[in-house]
Every structure is written in C-alpha cells, then in structure tokens.
C-alpha cells in the first residue's frame, strides 16, 4: 500500500518498491481500500528482497514483523 501511495502521489519524482523476507499474496482488502482513494494496486506483486539484489536505493524504510525479538 505504501509503495502505491508514493508512486501515485509522487509520480515522476520518486519511485517506490516494496519487498519482504517472506512475501505473501496481494491482499484483496488492500486493493479495495486503495481503490476507494483512487489508487490501483491490483497489478502490484509481493516481491522477495532477492529481486532487488545488487540495486542501490537512496532511502530505505524497514518495518518489523510482530515478533518483538526480531532485529530490523
């Protein structure tokens, strides 16, 4: 959802990608909620971090899972 918002609101200025260590399928509820605000994420895919190996990024935002002992 976050990459959908960034790519919509900052189109042509920023490009956001989203990936995780354990990606799961695209949540249909997320697609519906984003559609309510005029953003289509129906073609987005949950990617594994390895897809972006070797690429460099200007900024990184990391979110941790629900495990309080998880290192981010």
N, C-alpha and C positions, 0 to 999 in steps of 0.2 A: 504494500500500500504506500509506503514511504517513497519508494522509487517512482511510483505512478504519480504522486503529487509533485515531486521535484521535476520530473520530466514534463509534466503538464504545465506547471506554473513558471518554469524557467527554461522552456523550450528554446533552443538556440543559444543559450547562455551556459547551461550546465547539463551534464548527462549523469544520471544516477543508475547504478546497477545494484542488484541485490543477490546475495548468495549466503549459504549457510553450510555448516558442517554436517547437518542431517536434514536436507531439504525434504519437504513433504509436498503433496499436491496443492495446486492452487485452490484456495478456499472459496467456494461459490458464494458464501456470505460476503466475503471481502469484495468480490466482483460486483455484487448487488449494491453494497454500500457506496462503493466508489462511483458506480453508475448514477446514483442519486445526486452526486455533486458534479456530474458531467465528465467523469474521467473513466475511460475504458481501459481496464487492466486485464480483460478477458484473454488476451494473447500473451500475457506475461507468463514466464515459467519460473518455477522454483529451481534455482541452479545450485550446484555444489561449488564450493570455493575453488576447486581444481580447474574449473572452467576459465578462471581469470589468472591462472598461474603465469608468472612472467610479465604481467602487465603492471604498470605503475599507476598510482592514483594520487591526486592532490590531497584528498581528505578521506578519512575512514570513520564510519560510525559503527560501533560494535554494541550489540545487545546480547545480554546473557540469558540463558535459559532459567528455569525455575529452581535449579539446584544452587543453593546458597554457597556451596563449597566450590563451585565452578570458577575457574580462573578465566578472566576475559583478556 
